[in-house]
Amino acid sequence: MPNKLEIRRSALRKIREKFLESFSAVIPIGLIVLLLHFTIAPMPGGTFGSFLVGLVLLIVGMCLFSLGADLSMMPMGERIGAQLTRSKNLKLLIITALVMGVLITVAEPDLQVLARQVPAVPDKPLIFLVAAGVGLFLVAALLRIIFQKSLRLILMVCYGLVFFLAIWVQPGFLPVAFDSGGVTTGPITVPFILALGIGVAAVRGGRSAHDDSFGLVALCSIGPILSVLLLSQFYDAAGGAYGATVPETPHSLGEILLQYIQAFPHYAKEVLIALLPILGAFALFQVLFLRLPRRQMIRVGVGAAYTYVGLVLFLTGANIGFFSAGNFLGGAIAALSYRWVLVPIGMVMGFFVVAAEPAVHILNKQVEEISGGTISRSAMLISLMCGVAVSLGLAMARVIWGLSIWYFLLPGYLVALVLTLFVPKIFTAVAFDSGGVASGPMTATFLLPFAMGACQAMGGDVLSDAFGIVAMVAMTPLLAIQLLGLWSVYRQKKQPREEFALDETELIEMEG
């Protein structure tokens, strides 16, 4: 048994590892903003100073969140999922998944931000209907794992319904509907839902257990889209004037610090409300079923504290420092005579921003572990970075030329669904999960304000032109990860004895 000194050294090594991982993920986007500030888009001193403070908070917050997810969020989800499956009580599974899906989504900070930015629909109906969509589809996702139904078929049917309903929707609602699918799968929701699926699949067992471990985030992203499409039938997209709430520009270091100090209680409350359903459910399962030893409960408690503090720091830094910087930079660059430069700048930003999404690293780690290294973290991350770079380039083209989001989403999803017929099942599940994971808080608090600032500077329609950027970020990973799957199949056929080799049953299924 390790002594206290060894435990302390191991903990310090883990913290150092997480800090370096967070630093390397966040600092590139910081350097891009610095380059823009000192060249073509100098920010006011207060906005620039607030951004630097936010950058530090992002690095520390992401480090603590990642550490906490390993210690608490993932173990809690896996144990609850495993217990629900072992109990063989279908009613308990359905009620638990439905209630938790609704409660976690209602408290999701990114959804609150999106609701406040949609003037045509009151906040509460939008939030609760979206939450109901997540709850229902979380139930469907777990039942799919238990009864071993094809994710590929379910995705085709659901997205077929989505695009059928989208035909009858007012143009202003379409980007909001697809954006809602991205923002509901945030840093609190994703680790728990991922672990829930892993726990259920592990207990169910079977040859396809590792494939079925993923796909929950993919299905949970569809529920909100359908909910908003249905809700749009009862509201007018032109029913309100859009007005973004941008934090006031501070003029001194004291004002910058005061701005952050005033924001901390708000985000501390939001994160606490978001975490309580998960912690409450775990406590209930601990009392009734799990009865874990005291040492493990202390570990989970410490991890929950890390998660809480990390998310408070991360969300405060992103919403205060990055929101203002993104909004200003978008407007300043769009005001240039060569506004086309928004496209390449957007692509560079997209390439690096996705690496700063906390949940992306959680997913990549789980994929590498479940696949036994067949799908590496580095391959996943590079594919996601390339995909999001393309999505930001296309999103900026929409802002500049006022192109309809239909021209991008319809062909993009059609190609993604066709690719599901040619890639191994695990790549399909991971790809559609990645779409929800990539469109996290950094997209909502930096990339979306960047697009809004550019759109407002050019006198465009924010709801139809700037909104939809989350949807674009959620779409391209579907293509990027499945193309990675096609590449792996090609390598397998060329060099069947490589370490990267796919499972033989996957190849038989694809060729059969």
Buried (B, 14 or more C-beta within 10 A) or exposed (E): EEEEEEEEEEEEEBBEEBBEBBBEBBBBBBEBBBEBBEEBBEBEBBBBBBBBBBBBBBBBBBBBBBBBBBBBBBBBBBBBBBBBBEBEEEEEBBEBBBBBBBBBBBBBBBBBBBBEBBBBBEEEBBBBBBBBBBBBBBBBBBBBBBEBEEBBEBBBEBBEBBBEBBEEBBEBBBBBBBBBBBBBBBBBBBBBBBBBBBBBBBBBEEEBBBBBBBBBBBBBBBBBBBBBBBBBEEBEBEEBEBEBEBBEBBEEEEBBBEBBEEBBEBBBEBBBBBBEBBBEBBBEBBEEBBEBEEEEBEBBEBBBBBBBBBBBBBBBBBBBBBBBBBBBBBBBBBEEEEBEBBBEBBBBBBBBBBBBBBBBBBBBBBBBEBBEEBBBBEBBBBBBBBBBBBBBBBBBBBBBEEBBBEEBBEEBBEBBBEBBEEBBBBBBBBBBBBBBBBBBBBBBBBBBBBBBBBBBBBEBBBBBBBBBBBBBBBBBBBBBBBBBBBBBBEBBEEEEEEEBBBBEBBBEEBEE
